[in-house]
Amino acid sequence: MSKSKKRKKQTVVTAEQREEQRRQKAELQSKQNRRVMLLLAGIVLCVVISIACIAAAMTSKPVVYTAGQYAQLENGMSYEAVVELMGSKGSVISGGGQDGEGVQTYLWANEDNSHISVTFVDGEVKAFSQKNLPAED
């Protein structure tokens, strides 16, 4: 009789162990599914952002610096006033003073290599030139 009780007890324990293993397996599968879903969501988000960036780049109009902007430049203007007029910060092509001190020359260039060059001394326009600028649209 004691052997029979042992077998039943072992069977009950084995069934409980199997149930626990099934539960653990189900939890692991659920975690893996969540990871896969998060990975897929991340990939989809990256693709959507990439497509949006490409579409924006294809439809955005490049900034074009014109003879009209050049005509508005004046000696004594601040760098900030020139940036507002041009619509962008331009590129430093020479100089290296800090906080508007010293001599710096900035270039605002179009895709066709036409450009406006402005030299600042202590933060104020002292000279400017242009090359082949298009007329204002």
N, CA, C and O atoms as CSV, one atom per row, in Angstrom:
chain,resi,resn,atom,element,x,y,z
A,1,MET,N,N,0.809,-1.181,0.000
A,1,MET,CA,C,0.000,0.000,0.000
A,1,MET,C,C,0.863,1.259,0.000
A,1,MET,O,O,0.483,2.272,-0.587
A,2,SER,N,N,1.960,1.202,0.620
A,2,SER,CA,C,2.810,2.376,0.652
A,2,SER,C,C,3.381,2.691,-0.725
A,2,SER,O,O,3.606,3.858,-1.046
A,3,LYS,N,N,3.619,1.664,-1.547
A,3,LYS,CA,C,4.108,1.892,-2.901
A,3,LYS,C,C,3.053,2.613,-3.733
A,3,LYS,O,O,3.399,3.490,-4.525
A,4,SER,N,N,1.815,2.278,-3.580
A,4,SER,CA,C,0.722,2.897,-4.302
A,4,SER,C,C,0.595,4.375,-3.943
A,4,SER,O,O,0.390,5.212,-4.822
A,5,LYS,N,N,0.716,4.696,-2.671
A,5,LYS,CA,C,0.649,6.091,-2.239
A,5,LYS,C,C,1.818,6.881,-2.815
A,5,LYS,O,O,1.651,8.034,-3.215
A,6,LYS,N,N,3.003,6.268,-2.860
A,6,LYS,CA,C,4.171,6.949,-3.407
A,6,LYS,C,C,3.946,7.276,-4.878
A,6,LYS,O,O,4.245,8.386,-5.319
A,7,ARG,N,N,3.431,6.337,-5.627
A,7,ARG,CA,C,3.196,6.562,-7.049
A,7,ARG,C,C,2.204,7.706,-7.266
A,7,ARG,O,O,2.422,8.564,-8.122
A,8,LYS,N,N,1.137,7.721,-6.511
A,8,LYS,CA,C,0.152,8.792,-6.639
A,8,LYS,C,C,0.785,10.118,-6.296
A,8,LYS,O,O,0.561,11.120,-6.975
A,9,LYS,N,N,1.581,10.124,-5.237
A,9,LYS,CA,C,2.226,11.367,-4.834
A,9,LYS,C,C,3.197,11.818,-5.910
A,9,LYS,O,O,3.257,13.005,-6.230
A,10,GLN,N,N,3.968,10.878,-6.480
A,10,GLN,CA,C,4.906,11.219,-7.538
A,10,GLN,C,C,4.144,11.710,-8.774
A,10,GLN,O,O,4.584,12.655,-9.429
A,11,THR,N,N,3.042,11.103,-9.090
A,11,THR,CA,C,2.240,11.513,-10.229
A,11,THR,C,C,1.692,12.913,-10.005
A,11,THR,O,O,1.698,13.731,-10.925
A,12,VAL,N,N,1.223,13.200,-8.810
A,12,VAL,CA,C,0.696,14.529,-8.495
A,12,VAL,C,C,1.812,15.554,-8.584
A,12,VAL,O,O,1.619,16.629,-9.152
A,13,VAL,N,N,2.963,15.241,-8.037
A,13,VAL,CA,C,4.106,16.158,-8.096
A,13,VAL,C,C,4.523,16.354,-9.549
A,13,VAL,O,O,4.779,17.483,-9.966
A,14,THR,N,N,4.592,15.310,-10.300
A,14,THR,CA,C,4.976,15.391,-11.703
A,14,THR,C,C,3.965,16.243,-12.475
A,14,THR,O,O,4.369,17.044,-13.318
A,15,ALA,N,N,2.703,16.096,-12.219
A,15,ALA,CA,C,1.682,16.901,-12.877
A,15,ALA,C,C,1.836,18.368,-12.486
A,15,ALA,O,O,1.697,19.256,-13.328
A,16,GLU,N,N,2.120,18.620,-11.222
A,16,GLU,CA,C,2.342,19.998,-10.774
A,16,GLU,C,C,3.583,20.582,-11.428
A,16,GLU,O,O,3.600,21.744,-11.831
A,17,GLN,N,N,4.624,19.758,-11.527
A,17,GLN,CA,C,5.844,20.228,-12.174
A,17,GLN,C,C,5.595,20.530,-13.646
A,17,GLN,O,O,6.073,21.537,-14.168
A,18,ARG,N,N,4.859,19.668,-14.306
A,18,ARG,CA,C,4.532,19.901,-15.727
A,18,ARG,C,C,3.719,21.182,-15.895
A,18,ARG,O,O,3.951,21.960,-16.820
A,19,GLU,N,N,2.787,21.386,-15.012
A,19,GLU,CA,C,1.969,22.605,-15.071
A,19,GLU,C,C,2.847,23.838,-14.867
A,19,GLU,O,O,2.685,24.838,-15.567
A,20,GLU,N,N,3.768,23.772,-13.919
A,20,GLU,CA,C,4.696,24.887,-13.657
A,20,GLU,C,C,5.586,25.119,-14.874
A,20,GLU,O,O,5.841,26.265,-15.244
A,21,GLN,N,N,6.057,24.043,-15.496
A,21,GLN,CA,C,6.883,24.173,-16.698
A,21,GLN,C,C,6.082,24.806,-17.836
A,21,GLN,O,O,6.597,25.659,-18.559
A,22,ARG,N,N,4.832,24.392,-17.993
A,22,ARG,CA,C,3.976,25.000,-19.023
A,22,ARG,C,C,3.765,26.484,-18.763
A,22,ARG,O,O,3.813,27.301,-19.682
A,23,ARG,N,N,3.533,26.821,-17.502
A,23,ARG,CA,C,3.344,28.227,-17.135
A,23,ARG,C,C,4.607,29.046,-17.423
A,23,ARG,O,O,4.531,30.142,-17.977
A,24,GLN,N,N,5.764,28.505,-17.044
A,24,GLN,CA,C,7.027,29.198,-17.292
A,24,GLN,C,C,7.288,29.344,-18.789
A,24,GLN,O,O,7.756,30.384,-19.252
A,25,LYS,N,N,6.981,28.296,-19.527
A,25,LYS,CA,C,7.155,28.344,-20.977
A,25,LYS,C,C,6.239,29.399,-21.595
A,25,LYS,O,O,6.646,30.137,-22.493
A,26,ALA,N,N,5.024,29.463,-21.117
A,26,ALA,CA,C,4.067,30.464,-21.617
A,26,ALA,C,C,4.542,31.882,-21.288
A,26,ALA,O,O,4.423,32.779,-22.123
A,27,GLU,N,N,5.078,32.093,-20.084
A,27,GLU,CA,C,5.607,33.406,-19.700
A,27,GLU,C,C,6.788,33.790,-20.583
A,27,GLU,O,O,6.879,34.926,-21.048
A,28,LEU,N,N,7.694,32.836,-20.812
A,28,LEU,CA,C,8.848,33.087,-21.663
A,28,LEU,C,C,8.417,33.427,-23.079
A,28,LEU,O,O,8.959,34.349,-23.689
A,29,GLN,N,N,7.454,32.698,-23.603
A,29,GLN,CA,C,6.951,32.962,-24.944
A,29,GLN,C,C,6.309,34.349,-25.014
A,29,GLN,O,O,6.483,35.076,-25.992
A,30,SER,N,N,5.569,34.700,-23.974
A,30,SER,CA,C,4.940,36.011,-23.924
A,30,SER,C,C,5.993,37.123,-23.921
A,30,SER,O,O,5.846,38.119,-24.629
A,31,LYS,N,N,7.054,36.954,-23.124
A,31,LYS,CA,C,8.137,37.946,-23.096
A,31,LYS,C,C,8.813,38.053,-24.448
A,31,LYS,O,O,9.109,39.157,-24.906
A,32,GLN,N,N,9.061,36.923,-25.096
A,32,GLN,CA,C,9.686,36.931,-26.416
A,32,GLN,C,C,8.781,37.622,-27.435
A,32,GLN,O,O,9.254,38.378,-28.284
A,33,ASN,N,N,7.496,37.360,-27.345
A,33,ASN,CA,C,6.550,38.013,-28.252
A,33,ASN,C,C,6.561,39.526,-28.068
A,33,ASN,O,O,6.529,40.275,-29.045
A,34,ARG,N,N,6.606,39.977,-26.805
A,34,ARG,CA,C,6.663,41.422,-26.542
A,34,ARG,C,C,7.929,42.033,-27.116
A,34,ARG,O,O,7.889,43.114,-27.704
A,35,ARG,N,N,9.056,41.346,-26.950
A,35,ARG,CA,C,10.324,41.848,-27.485
A,35,ARG,C,C,10.255,41.960,-29.008
A,35,ARG,O,O,10.678,42.961,-29.585
A,36,VAL,N,N,9.725,40.938,-29.639
A,36,VAL,CA,C,9.599,40.952,-31.097
A,36,VAL,C,C,8.695,42.103,-31.534
A,36,VAL,O,O,9.005,42.806,-32.496
A,37,MET,N,N,7.587,42.294,-30.837
A,37,MET,CA,C,6.663,43.387,-31.184
A,37,MET,C,C,7.335,44.748,-31.016
A,37,MET,O,O,7.176,45.631,-31.859
A,38,LEU,N,N,8.088,44.916,-29.923
A,38,LEU,CA,C,8.798,46.179,-29.718
A,38,LEU,C,C,9.847,46.402,-30.801
A,38,LEU,O,O,9.996,47.518,-31.301
A,39,LEU,N,N,10.564,45.365,-31.161
A,39,LEU,CA,C,11.557,45.459,-32.225
A,39,LEU,C,C,10.895,45.836,-33.541
A,39,LEU,O,O,11.381,46.718,-34.249
A,40,LEU,N,N,9.800,45.183,-33.872
A,40,LEU,CA,C,9.082,45.504,-35.108
A,40,LEU,C,C,8.538,46.931,-35.089
A,40,LEU,O,O,8.590,47.635,-36.097
A,41,ALA,N,N,8.019,47.350,-33.943
A,41,ALA,CA,C,7.514,48.729,-33.831
A,41,ALA,C,C,8.652,49.722,-34.033
A,41,ALA,O,O,8.468,50.745,-34.693
A,42,GLY,N,N,9.822,49.436,-33.476
A,42,GLY,CA,C,10.986,50.307,-33.656
A,42,GLY,C,C,11.412,50.385,-35.103
A,42,GLY,O,O,11.741,51.461,-35.604
A,43,ILE,N,N,11.409,49.244,-35.780
A,43,ILE,CA,C,11.785,49.225,-37.193
A,43,ILE,C,C,10.781,50.018,-38.030
A,43,ILE,O,O,11.169,50.798,-38.900
A,44,VAL,N,N,9.497,49.814,-37.765
A,44,VAL,CA,C,8.467,50.560,-38.497
A,44,VAL,C,C,8.615,52.059,-38.254
A,44,VAL,O,O,8.491,52.855,-39.185
A,45,LEU,N,N,8.876,52.443,-37.018
A,45,LEU,CA,C,9.055,53.862,-36.699
A,45,LEU,C,C,10.253,54.433,-37.456
A,45,LEU,O,O,10.168,55.532,-38.004
A,46,CYS,N,N,11.353,53.710,-37.493
A,46,CYS,CA,C,12.533,54.174,-38.234
A,46,CYS,C,C,12.233,54.335,-39.720
A,46,CYS,O,O,12.662,55.308,-40.341
A,47,VAL,N,N,11.506,53.397,-40.283
A,47,VAL,CA,C,11.157,53.473,-41.701
A,47,VAL,C,C,10.259,54.678,-41.964
A,47,VAL,O,O,10.466,55.405,-42.936
A,48,VAL,N,N,9.278,54.892,-41.116
A,48,VAL,CA,C,8.370,56.035,-41.289
A,48,VAL,C,C,9.134,57.354,-41.187
A,48,VAL,O,O,8.922,58.258,-41.996
A,49,ILE,N,N,10.014,57.468,-40.206
A,49,ILE,CA,C,10.803,58.693,-40.048
A,49,ILE,C,C,11.705,58.895,-41.257
A,49,ILE,O,O,11.825,60.014,-41.755
A,50,SER,N,N,12.338,57.835,-41.733
A,50,SER,CA,C,13.205,57.938,-42.916
A,50,SER,C,C,12.426,58.408,-44.134
A,50,SER,O,O,12.888,59.274,-44.876
A,51,ILE,N,N,11.257,57.845,-44.338
A,51,ILE,CA,C,10.428,58.247,-45.481
A,51,ILE,C,C,10.018,59.712,-45.355
A,51,ILE,O,O,10.029,60.453,-46.338
A,52,ALA,N,N,9.658,60.123,-44.145
A,52,ALA,CA,C,9.269,61.524,-43.935
A,52,ALA,C,C,10.438,62.460,-44.212
A,52,ALA,O,O,10.261,63.510,-44.830
A,53,CYS,N,N,11.625,62.087,-43.760
A,53,CYS,CA,C,12.810,62.927,-44.006
A,53,CYS,C,C,13.133,63.022,-45.490
A,53,CYS,O,O,13.451,64.099,-45.994
A,54,ILE,N,N,13.051,61.903,-46.182
A,54,ILE,CA,C,13.323,61.900,-47.620
A,54,ILE,C,C,12.288,62.752,-48.353
A,54,ILE,O,O,12.636,63.529,-49.242
A,55,ALA,N,N,11.028,62.608,-47.981
A,55,ALA,CA,C,9.973,63.398,-48.622
A,55,ALA,C,C,10.174,64.886,-48.363
A,55,ALA,O,O,9.994,65.710,-49.259
A,56,ALA,N,N,10.547,65.223,-47.136
A,56,ALA,CA,C,10.781,66.631,-46.805
A,56,ALA,C,C,11.960,67.186,-47.596
A,56,ALA,O,O,11.913,68.319,-48.076
A,57,ALA,N,N,13.011,66.389,-47.730
A,57,ALA,CA,C,14.184,66.833,-48.467
A,57,ALA,C,C,13.867,67.019,-49.949
A,57,ALA,O,O,14.406,67.915,-50.599
A,58,MET,N,N,12.999,66.174,-50.472
A,58,MET,CA,C,12.662,66.262,-51.887
A,58,MET,C,C,11.738,67.439,-52.185
A,58,MET,O,O,11.760,67.988,-53.287
A,59,THR,N,N,10.933,67.824,-51.208
A,59,THR,CA,C,9.969,68.890,-51.454
A,59,THR,C,C,10.423,70.247,-50.932
A,59,THR,O,O,9.879,71.279,-51.326
A,60,SER,N,N,11.424,70.252,-50.043
A,60,SER,CA,C,11.845,71.534,-49.490
A,60,SER,C,C,12.669,72.304,-50.518
A,60,SER,O,O,13.470,71.741,-51.263
A,61,LYS,N,N,12.447,73.565,-50.523
A,61,LYS,CA,C,13.110,74.451,-51.455
A,61,LYS,C,C,14.393,74.962,-50.800
A,61,LYS,O,O,14.339,75.469,-49.680
A,62,PRO,N,N,15.546,74.843,-51.465
A,62,PRO,CA,C,16.777,75.338,-50.844
A,62,PRO,C,C,16.739,76.857,-50.714
A,62,PRO,O,O,16.106,77.553,-51.509
A,63,VAL,N,N,17.432,77.349,-49.696
A,63,VAL,CA,C,17.527,78.794,-49.516
A,63,VAL,C,C,18.353,79.349,-50.674
A,63,VAL,O,O,19.413,78.815,-51.001
A,64,VAL,N,N,17.868,80.410,-51.285
A,64,VAL,CA,C,18.595,81.046,-52.386
A,64,VAL,C,C,18.874,82.492,-51.969
A,64,VAL,O,O,17.962,83.249,-51.637
A,65,TYR,N,N,20.129,82.843,-51.994
A,65,TYR,CA,C,20.536,84.204,-51.657
A,65,TYR,C,C,20.500,85.024,-52.944
A,65,TYR,O,O,21.003,84.595,-53.982
A,66,THR,N,N,19.894,86.218,-52.857
A,66,THR,CA,C,19.605,86.997,-54.069
A,66,THR,C,C,20.259,88.366,-54.059
A,66,THR,O,O,20.784,88.832,-53.048
A,67,ALA,N,N,20.206,88.990,-55.232
A,67,ALA,CA,C,20.717,90.358,-55.378
A,67,ALA,C,C,19.904,91.316,-54.495
A,67,ALA,O,O,20.429,92.323,-54.021
A,68,GLY,N,N,18.625,90.997,-54.279
A,68,GLY,CA,C,17.790,91.833,-53.410
A,68,GLY,C,C,18.294,91.843,-51.974
A,68,GLY,O,O,18.299,92.889,-51.325
A,69,GLN,N,N,18.715,90.698,-51.480
A,69,GLN,CA,C,19.279,90.638,-50.128
A,69,GLN,C,C,20.602,91.403,-50.081
A,69,GLN,O,O,20.873,92.148,-49.140
A,70,TYR,N,N,21.406,91.206,-51.103
A,70,TYR,CA,C,22.706,91.887,-51.151
A,70,TYR,C,C,22.517,93.412,-51.122
A,70,TYR,O,O,23.277,94.128,-50.470
A,71,ALA,N,N,21.503,93.890,-51.832
A,71,ALA,CA,C,21.249,95.338,-51.894
A,71,ALA,C,C,20.869,95.907,-50.525
A,71,ALA,O,O,21.013,97.108,-50.297
A,72,GLN,N,N,20.383,95.055,-49.610
A,72,GLN,CA,C,19.976,95.531,-48.286
A,72,GLN,C,C,21.126,95.544,-47.268
A,72,GLN,O,O,20.973,96.072,-46.166
A,73,LEU,N,N,22.270,94.967,-47.635
A,73,LEU,CA,C,23.407,94.969,-46.708
A,73,LEU,C,C,23.956,96.378,-46.553
A,73,LEU,O,O,24.001,97.144,-47.516
A,74,GLU,N,N,24.371,96.717,-45.342
A,74,GLU,CA,C,24.951,98.033,-45.070
A,74,GLU,C,C,26.107,97.889,-44.098
A,74,GLU,O,O,26.081,97.039,-43.208
A,75,ASN,N,N,27.116,98.722,-44.275
A,75,ASN,CA,C,28.206,98.762,-43.302
A,75,ASN,C,C,27.637,99.115,-41.940
A,75,ASN,O,O,26.723,99.933,-41.833
A,76,GLY,N,N,28.175,98.502,-40.906
A,76,GLY,CA,C,27.724,98.775,-39.544
A,76,GLY,C,C,26.647,97.821,-39.042
A,76,GLY,O,O,26.348,97.811,-37.848
A,77,MET,N,N,26.052,97.011,-39.938
A,77,MET,CA,C,25.035,96.044,-39.500
A,77,MET,C,C,25.688,95.006,-38.591
A,77,MET,O,O,26.861,94.670,-38.753
A,78,SER,N,N,24.921,94.512,-37.648
A,78,SER,CA,C,25.415,93.447,-36.768
A,78,SER,C,C,25.306,92.102,-37.476
A,78,SER,O,O,24.575,91.956,-38.456
A,79,TYR,N,N,26.045,91.123,-36.963
A,79,TYR,CA,C,25.958,89.765,-37.501
A,79,TYR,C,C,24.524,89.262,-37.393
A,79,TYR,O,O,24.013,88.661,-38.337
A,80,GLU,N,N,23.873,89.495,-36.270
A,80,GLU,CA,C,22.501,89.039,-36.060
A,80,GLU,C,C,21.546,89.633,-37.093
A,80,GLU,O,O,20.647,88.944,-37.575
A,81,ALA,N,N,21.738,90.916,-37.436
A,81,ALA,CA,C,20.888,91.559,-38.436
A,81,ALA,C,C,21.112,90.940,-39.816
A,81,ALA,O,O,20.168,90.776,-40.589
A,82,VAL,N,N,22.369,90.597,-40.119
A,82,VAL,CA,C,22.668,89.964,-41.411
A,82,VAL,C,C,22.053,88.565,-41.456
A,82,VAL,O,O,21.493,88.169,-42.479
A,83,VAL,N,N,22.153,87.817,-40.360
A,83,VAL,CA,C,21.547,86.475,-40.309
A,83,VAL,C,C,20.046,86.576,-40.527
A,83,VAL,O,O,19.474,85.763,-41.252
A,84,GLU,N,N,19.408,87.547,-39.920
A,84,GLU,CA,C,17.964,87.732,-40.109
A,84,GLU,C,C,17.648,88.052,-41.563
A,84,GLU,O,O,16.685,87.523,-42.118
A,85,LEU,N,N,18.441,88.903,-42.179
A,85,LEU,CA,C,18.243,89.270,-43.586
A,85,LEU,C,C,18.433,88.064,-44.501
A,85,LEU,O,O,17.646,87.850,-45.423
A,86,MET,N,N,19.473,87.278,-44.249
A,86,MET,CA,C,19.808,86.155,-45.123
A,86,MET,C,C,18.935,84.924,-44.862
A,86,MET,O,O,18.696,84.128,-45.770
A,87,GLY,N,N,18.463,84.771,-43.632
A,87,GLY,CA,C,17.645,83.609,-43.303
A,87,GLY,C,C,18.443,82.404,-42.833
A,87,GLY,O,O,17.876,81.336,-42.602
A,88,SER,N,N,19.761,82.565,-42.689
A,88,SER,CA,C,20.606,81.486,-42.161
A,88,SER,C,C,21.900,82.096,-41.626
A,88,SER,O,O,22.187,83.272,-41.845
A,89,LYS,N,N,22.672,81.270,-40.921
A,89,LYS,CA,C,23.870,81.768,-40.248
A,89,LYS,C,C,25.078,81.931,-41.156
A,89,LYS,O,O,26.019,82.634,-40.788
A,90,GLY,N,N,25.086,81.315,-42.318
A,90,GLY,CA,C,26.245,81.389,-43.194
A,90,GLY,C,C,27.373,80.522,-42.672
A,90,GLY,O,O,27.255,79.901,-41.615
A,91,SER,N,N,28.483,80.481,-43.429
A,91,SER,CA,C,29.646,79.676,-43.058
A,91,SER,C,C,30.843,80.583,-42.843
A,91,SER,O,O,31.107,81.469,-43.655
A,92,VAL,N,N,31.571,80.368,-41.753
A,92,VAL,CA,C,32.790,81.150,-41.501
A,92,VAL,C,C,33.848,80.663,-42.477
A,92,VAL,O,O,34.143,79.469,-42.529
A,93,ILE,N,N,34.425,81.581,-43.254
A,93,ILE,CA,C,35.484,81.176,-44.176
A,93,ILE,C,C,36.840,81.717,-43.760
A,93,ILE,O,O,37.866,81.248,-44.253
A,94,SER,N,N,36.865,82.693,-42.865
A,94,SER,CA,C,38.147,83.154,-42.317
A,94,SER,C,C,37.896,83.902,-41.024
A,94,SER,O,O,36.792,84.381,-40.763
A,95,GLY,N,N,38.937,83.992,-40.224
A,95,GLY,CA,C,38.838,84.678,-38.943
A,95,GLY,C,C,38.559,83.695,-37.842
A,95,GLY,O,O,38.293,82.519,-38.090
A,96,GLY,N,N,38.618,84.168,-36.660
A,96,GLY,CA,C,38.405,83.254,-35.553
A,96,GLY,C,C,38.196,83.962,-34.247
A,96,GLY,O,O,38.309,83.336,-33.193
A,97,GLY,N,N,37.899,85.223,-34.267
A,97,GLY,CA,C,37.630,85.927,-33.012
A,97,GLY,C,C,36.400,85.340,-32.343
A,97,GLY,O,O,35.562,84.720,-32.998
A,98,GLN,N,N,36.298,85.535,-31.054
A,98,GLN,CA,C,35.160,85.000,-30.321
A,98,GLN,C,C,34.209,86.108,-29.932
A,98,GLN,O,O,34.617,87.250,-29.719
A,99,ASP,N,N,32.931,85.760,-29.840
A,99,ASP,CA,C,31.890,86.694,-29.408
A,99,ASP,C,C,31.901,87.989,-30.210
A,99,ASP,O,O,31.739,89.075,-29.654
A,100,GLY,N,N,32.096,87.864,-31.535
A,100,GLY,CA,C,32.030,89.034,-32.396
A,100,GLY,C,C,33.256,89.924,-32.347
A,100,GLY,O,O,33.235,91.026,-32.896
A,101,GLU,N,N,34.323,89.477,-31.707
A,101,GLU,CA,C,35.553,90.278,-31.665
A,101,GLU,C,C,36.473,89.878,-32.801
A,101,GLU,O,O,36.442,88.736,-33.258
A,102,GLY,N,N,37.285,90.808,-33.256
A,102,GLY,CA,C,38.229,90.520,-34.326
A,102,GLY,C,C,37.570,90.573,-35.683
A,102,GLY,O,O,36.510,91.172,-35.864
A,103,VAL,N,N,38.238,89.922,-36.646
A,103,VAL,CA,C,37.766,89.935,-38.034
A,103,VAL,C,C,37.302,88.534,-38.424
A,103,VAL,O,O,38.034,87.556,-38.272
A,104,GLN,N,N,36.074,88.458,-38.930
A,104,GLN,CA,C,35.534,87.204,-39.451
A,104,GLN,C,C,34.874,87.469,-40.796
A,104,GLN,O,O,34.227,88.497,-40.997
A,105,THR,N,N,35.049,86.530,-41.707
A,105,THR,CA,C,34.364,86.607,-42.996
A,105,THR,C,C,33.438,85.415,-43.119
A,105,THR,O,O,33.837,84.271,-42.899
A,106,TYR,N,N,32.188,85.703,-43.476
A,106,TYR,CA,C,31.158,84.675,-43.636
A,106,TYR,C,C,30.755,84.584,-45.098
A,106,TYR,O,O,30.832,85.565,-45.839
A,107,LEU,N,N,30.326,83.398,-45.504
A,107,LEU,CA,C,29.888,83.170,-46.872
A,107,LEU,C,C,28.489,82.585,-46.855
A,107,LEU,O,O,28.205,81.647,-46.110
A,108,TRP,N,N,27.618,83.145,-47.680
A,108,TRP,CA,C,26.290,82.596,-47.933
A,108,TRP,C,C,26.300,82.180,-49.401
A,108,TRP,O,O,26.276,83.032,-50.289
A,109,ALA,N,N,26.336,80.861,-49.660
A,109,ALA,CA,C,26.509,80.358,-51.025
A,109,ALA,C,C,25.271,79.621,-51.514
A,109,ALA,O,O,24.608,78.907,-50.761
A,110,ASN,N,N,24.979,79.812,-52.790
A,110,ASN,CA,C,23.907,79.086,-53.459
A,110,ASN,C,C,24.465,77.808,-54.081
A,110,ASN,O,O,25.678,77.635,-54.190
A,111,GLU,N,N,23.561,76.916,-54.486
A,111,GLU,CA,C,23.981,75.655,-55.104
A,111,GLU,C,C,24.746,75.869,-56.406
A,111,GLU,O,O,25.562,75.028,-56.782
A,112,ASP,N,N,24.496,76.980,-57.100
A,112,ASP,CA,C,25.190,77.253,-58.373
A,112,ASP,C,C,26.508,78.003,-58.172
A,112,ASP,O,O,27.085,78.511,-59.133
A,113,ASN,N,N,26.982,78.075,-56.934
A,113,ASN,CA,C,28.237,78.752,-56.533
A,113,ASN,C,C,28.153,80.269,-56.538
A,113,ASN,O,O,29.155,80.932,-56.271
A,114,SER,N,N,26.992,80.839,-56.832
A,114,SER,CA,C,26.832,82.277,-56.621
A,114,SER,C,C,26.818,82.477,-55.106
A,114,SER,O,O,26.419,81.579,-54.364
A,115,HIS,N,N,27.250,83.644,-54.651
A,115,HIS,CA,C,27.352,83.818,-53.201
A,115,HIS,C,C,27.438,85.280,-52.780
A,115,HIS,O,O,27.642,86.193,-53.579
A,116,ILE,N,N,27.267,85.439,-51.457
A,116,ILE,CA,C,27.476,86.726,-50.798
A,116,ILE,C,C,28.540,86.489,-49.737
A,116,ILE,O,O,28.461,85.534,-48.963
A,117,SER,N,N,29.540,87.373,-49.709
A,117,SER,CA,C,30.599,87.300,-48.708
A,117,SER,C,C,30.534,88.573,-47.867
A,117,SER,O,O,30.455,89.677,-48.404
A,118,VAL,N,N,30.567,88.410,-46.544
A,118,VAL,CA,C,30.468,89.566,-45.647
A,118,VAL,C,C,31.598,89.479,-44.619
A,118,VAL,O,O,31.797,88.450,-43.974
A,119,THR,N,N,32.334,90.591,-44.482
A,119,THR,CA,C,33.403,90.661,-43.490
A,119,THR,C,C,32.947,91.533,-42.326
A,119,THR,O,O,32.487,92.661,-42.503
A,120,PHE,N,N,33.094,90.961,-41.119
A,120,PHE,CA,C,32.732,91.659,-39.883
A,120,PHE,C,C,34.008,92.009,-39.126
A,120,PHE,O,O,34.931,91.198,-39.040
A,121,VAL,N,N,34.053,93.214,-38.582
A,121,VAL,CA,C,35.135,93.608,-37.687
A,121,VAL,C,C,34.474,93.985,-36.369
A,121,VAL,O,O,33.644,94.892,-36.307
A,122,ASP,N,N,34.855,93.279,-35.335
A,122,ASP,CA,C,34.264,93.476,-34.007
A,122,ASP,C,C,32.732,93.424,-34.048
A,122,ASP,O,O,32.054,94.205,-33.381
A,123,GLY,N,N,32.209,92.497,-34.835
A,123,GLY,CA,C,30.771,92.244,-34.866
A,123,GLY,C,C,29.961,93.130,-35.785
A,123,GLY,O,O,28.735,93.027,-35.808
A,124,GLU,N,N,30.618,94.012,-36.554
A,124,GLU,CA,C,29.888,94.890,-37.474
A,124,GLU,C,C,30.378,94.701,-38.898
A,124,GLU,O,O,31.561,94.446,-39.127
A,125,VAL,N,N,29.456,94.829,-39.867
A,125,VAL,CA,C,29.817,94.703,-41.278
A,125,VAL,C,C,30.770,95.822,-41.652
A,125,VAL,O,O,30.500,96.997,-41.406
A,126,LYS,N,N,31.904,95.434,-42.260
A,126,LYS,CA,C,32.875,96.418,-42.758
A,126,LYS,C,C,33.055,96.311,-44.262
A,126,LYS,O,O,33.460,97.276,-44.909
A,127,ALA,N,N,32.751,95.127,-44.833
A,127,ALA,CA,C,32.880,94.944,-46.278
A,127,ALA,C,C,31.973,93.788,-46.694
A,127,ALA,O,O,31.702,92.876,-45.912
A,128,PHE,N,N,31.510,93.849,-47.944
A,128,PHE,CA,C,30.710,92.760,-48.482
A,128,PHE,C,C,30.855,92.729,-49.988
A,128,PHE,O,O,31.083,93.755,-50.628
A,129,SER,N,N,30.718,91.531,-50.547
A,129,SER,CA,C,30.816,91.364,-51.990
A,129,SER,C,C,29.888,90.230,-52.411
A,129,SER,O,O,29.378,89.473,-51.585
A,130,GLN,N,N,29.686,90.140,-53.735
A,130,GLN,CA,C,28.809,89.097,-54.247
A,130,GLN,C,C,29.360,88.582,-55.558
A,130,GLN,O,O,30.187,89.227,-56.203
A,131,LYS,N,N,28.883,87.397,-55.942
A,131,LYS,CA,C,29.283,86.823,-57.229
A,131,LYS,C,C,28.069,86.145,-57.854
A,131,LYS,O,O,27.503,85.208,-57.291
A,132,ASN,N,N,27.678,86.640,-59.036
A,132,ASN,CA,C,26.640,86.024,-59.873
A,132,ASN,C,C,25.325,85.736,-59.180
A,132,ASN,O,O,24.720,84.694,-59.431
A,133,LEU,N,N,24.866,86.620,-58.320
A,133,LEU,CA,C,23.621,86.390,-57.610
A,133,LEU,C,C,22.419,86.455,-58.527
A,133,LEU,O,O,22.386,87.278,-59.442
A,134,PRO,N,N,21.436,85.609,-58.302
A,134,PRO,CA,C,20.208,85.689,-59.100
A,134,PRO,C,C,19.385,86.896,-58.645
A,134,PRO,O,O,19.490,87.347,-57.505
A,135,ALA,N,N,18.566,87.404,-59.562
A,135,ALA,CA,C,17.655,88.481,-59.198
A,135,ALA,C,C,16.628,87.912,-58.221
A,135,ALA,O,O,16.388,86.706,-58.187
A,136,GLU,N,N,16.036,88.786,-57.438
A,136,GLU,CA,C,15.033,88.334,-56.474
A,136,GLU,C,C,13.821,87.798,-57.213
A,136,GLU,O,O,13.405,88.355,-58.229
A,137,ASP,N,N,13.252,86.701,-56.692
A,137,ASP,CA,C,12.073,86.075,-57.332
A,137,ASP,C,C,10.855,86.928,-57.179
A,137,ASP,O,O,9.780,86.559,-57.652
